[in-house]
């Protein structure tokens, strides 16, 4: 790498690292402050955007913690995109930086920051100039004003993420996703002022109006959401524990857990993002006169008038909910397209998540050979087997590869079920909430265990000794 470029990347503005270990109160303070700022930015309306813009891509708001029409219309999307690209390049050795050294870490963070800012500019420009965010008036001035606001907010968000990572709890990206999904759950469950109103106000309104049958589907939505949360929490704890021993310390061994969700839920996030991308570009192309991905028609929905796909790949990737199937069955009849879209959507999520999980295992350095090298470098080996890289790799392959594939398939199934049963948030959102809360819990226990344990014991009702 050119020395001038290296110097530039190493001297980018950054949030300073704390000079001493932070206590739990300080971390909670910084985390709360950044969270409040994020929520405020999510509700500050974007100057120059049309009030009649259509929310056709609600799933994207779950994935990227965005609020369309606000300063954070793209949320953490550009940061996540940059992070995935950099991790893939690092995992495939296209870029090789030794992050074990201070200089290497600073350089890597510089590359990631510049890539994030580049994605902030490019992705927001695509959204503004493609018409996804409609300007209030025609001409070039309003789109440019909108773009400048979005880019400025996106760059601020990059530094907010860095503040949480260094001064707060966990990562900023996880915090923002959790906040976005939590706000959506509050709206879809309790808010009586949105359209459609929350599930609980809808149930109450149905009984007051003397039409209890109207409460059926809100009740189904609540039950399905609670059930999927319970299933996701249980699945999060499913793991296989492999025995490992230290070669230099005889008689001392540990059990290394291999979780069912071995590659986390990045694979299903990528699949759902791809599906949303097809729908987005399908609508954009259709409005430009090209129906290669499908045709769209304006229809009245609970969210107002929207352009919905009625044919092509985009329609196959837009399955009906159980409520829509019921309405069709009692009026015009269930169509073949609805059945086909349910089958195709489910298969794409399950198979796609399995494939992406397998690929991510290698791109993220989680494959059996890479794990074997990490274990052996730490002095660990399998008890009862020779300390040979090939032998340990073969043993790990029996567990890691099947778990990565099966775990990916299960996340795809959970996401599909949440869509069909019209859960109060997307299936990906449910999985994200469960995993992020687990991450925060482990982060607190590892970094501030003595301070956090009394709080945990009090919340769980355990006796503090």
Helices and strands as residue ranges (DSSP letters): H 3-10, H 24-43, H 58-64, H 77-91, H 102-130, H 141-167, H 172-190, H 199-208, G 212-214, H 215-236, E 239-246, E 253-259, H 266-287, E 295-301, E 304-311, H 312-316, H 322-330, H 336-363, H 368-377, E 380-381, H 389-420, H 427-460
